[in-house]
Amino acid sequence: MHGLVAIDKDGKLIRNSIIWCDSRAVGIGEKAFADLGEEFCLSHLLNSPGNFTASKLRWIKLFEPENFGRIYKIMLPGDYIAYRLTGDITTTESGLSEGIFWDFKVNDVSDKLLAYYGFDRNILPTLVKTFSEQGRVSAEMAVKLGIKASTPVSYRAGDQPNNAFRFSSSLSGLM
């Protein structure tokens, strides 16, 4: 789901994750919605920046600048779990959308949102397709978990994309 995990260049956690229901960034998101404009946010991002990952990252930049300066990559919790399994730092369009980083009109990361919040695009993980191989379980994790090394990690998503997927799958049975 839309939480925030930040790692340094060595892949180490910088701070505890800020989970989806932590409301510390609400005011930051509300200001972004007003400054970026309702029309832009609703037509490009399909939502207000609200209390989503981008606003949480801005909170770190404002209130924990020493931690922000150490960030190599940010991830959603599911991205982080996949990273720990595979060693690959990746995300998906749906993951970026959950964080309010995805611009649906240009079908890419929102440069306008990044510029507004003062984020470099390089802080985001490598983009992979949602329904694709997103890495393979490393030998180290295979031993720790008692599963086969090189097992593909092929899908992850938060609650809203999964609800949409489930809903569309149930609709296909009606047609």
C-alpha positions in Angstrom: 0.0 0.0 0.0 1.0 3.6 -0.1 3.5 4.0 2.6 7.1 5.2 2.4 10.3 3.2 2.8 13.6 5.0 2.2 17.0 3.3 1.8 20.6 4.6 1.4 23.1 3.7 -1.2 24.0 0.5 0.7 20.4 -0.6 0.7 20.0 0.0 4.4 16.8 1.6 5.9 17.2 5.2 6.7 14.3 5.5 9.1 11.2 3.5 10.1 8.6 3.4 7.3 5.8 6.0 7.3 2.7 3.9 6.8 -0.4 4.7 4.9 -2.5 5.8 7.8 0.1 8.2 9.4 -1.4 11.6 8.9 1.6 13.8 9.5 1.7 14.9 5.8 -2.0 15.9 5.3 -1.3 19.6 5.4 1.5 19.3 3.0 -0.7 17.4 0.6 -3.6 19.9 1.0 -1.2 22.8 0.1 0.1 20.9 -2.9 -3.4 20.4 -4.1 -4.1 24.1 -3.8 -0.8 25.2 -5.3 -0.7 22.6 -8.2 -4.4 23.2 -8.8 -7.4 21.0 -8.5 -7.7 20.7 -12.3 -4.1 19.5 -12.7 -4.3 17.1 -9.7 -7.6 15.5 -10.6 -7.0 15.3 -14.4 -3.3 14.2 -14.3 -2.7 12.5 -10.9 -6.4 11.4 -10.6 -6.3 12.4 -6.9 -5.2 15.1 -4.5 -1.6 14.6 -3.2 -3.3 14.4 0.2 -1.5 12.1 2.6 0.1 9.9 0.0 3.7 8.9 -0.4 4.9 12.0 -2.2 3.6 14.2 0.6 5.2 11.9 3.2 8.5 12.3 1.4 8.2 16.0 1.4 7.6 15.8 5.1 10.9 14.1 5.5 12.6 16.7 3.4 11.2 19.5 5.6 11.5 17.9 9.0 14.3 15.4 8.7 16.6 17.0 6.2 19.6 14.9 7.3 17.6 11.7 6.5 16.3 13.1 3.2 19.9 13.8 2.2 20.8 10.2 2.7 18.0 8.8 0.6 19.1 6.8 -2.5 15.7 5.3 -3.3 12.2 5.4 -2.0 9.8 2.5 -2.2 6.3 1.5 -1.2 6.3 -1.3 1.4 5.5 -3.9 -1.3 8.4 -2.7 -3.4 10.7 -3.0 -0.4 9.6 -6.6 0.2 10.3 -7.4 -3.4 13.7 -5.7 -3.1 14.6 -7.7 0.0 13.6 -10.9 -1.9 15.4 -10.1 -5.1 17.9 -7.4 -4.6 16.3 -5.4 -7.4 14.9 -1.9 -6.6 11.8 -1.7 -8.8 8.3 -0.3 -8.8 5.3 -0.3 -11.1 3.0 2.3 -12.7 0.3 1.4 -10.1 2.9 1.8 -7.3 3.8 5.2 -8.6 0.2 6.0 -8.9 -0.5 5.0 -5.3 2.3 7.4 -4.2 0.8 10.2 -6.4 3.9 10.3 -8.6 2.2 9.0 -11.8 0.8 11.5 -14.4 -1.9 9.6 -16.3 -2.1 12.3 -19.1 1.5 11.9 -20.1 1.8 8.2 -19.0 5.0 8.9 -17.1 6.2 10.2 -13.7 4.8 13.6 -13.0 7.7 16.1 -13.6 5.4 18.9 -12.3 4.8 17.1 -9.0 8.5 16.3 -8.6 9.5 19.9 -9.3 6.9 21.2 -6.9 8.1 19.0 -4.1 11.8 19.4 -5.0 12.5 15.7 -5.8 15.0 14.3 -8.3 13.5 11.6 -10.5 16.5 9.4 -9.6 15.1 8.9 -6.1 12.4 6.6 -7.6 13.0 2.9 -8.3 13.3 1.4 -11.8 9.9 1.1 -13.5 8.8 -2.4 -14.5 5.4 -3.6 -15.8 2.9 -4.6 -13.2 2.3 -8.0 -14.8 5.9 -8.9 -15.5 8.9 -10.6 -13.9 10.2 -8.0 -11.4 13.1 -10.0 -10.2 14.1 -13.4 -8.9 14.5 -14.6 -5.3 18.2 -14.3 -4.4 20.2 -17.3 -3.2 20.6 -15.7 0.3 16.8 -15.1 0.7 16.0 -18.6 -0.7 18.1 -20.1 2.1 16.5 -17.8 4.8 13.0 -18.6 3.6 13.4 -22.2 2.6 12.2 -21.6 -1.0 13.9 -22.2 -4.3 16.5 -19.6 -5.5 15.6 -17.8 -8.7 11.8 -18.1 -8.1 10.3 -15.2 -10.0 8.6 -12.3 -8.3 6.0 -11.4 -10.8 3.2 -9.3 -9.3 2.6 -6.9 -6.4 0.1 -4.1 -5.8 -1.7 -2.3 -3.1 -5.3 -2.5 -2.1 -6.8 -0.2 -4.8 -5.1 -1.8 -7.8 -6.0 -5.2 -6.4 -9.6 -4.2 -5.9 -9.7 -2.9 -9.5 -8.1 -6.1 -10.8 -10.5 -8.2 -8.8 -13.5 -6.2 -10.0 -12.5 -6.3 -13.7 -11.9 -10.0 -13.4 -15.4 -10.6 -12.0 -16.9 -8.4 -14.8 -15.2 -10.6 -17.4 -17.1 -13.6 -16.1 -20.4 -11.7 -16.8 -19.5 -11.0 -20.4 
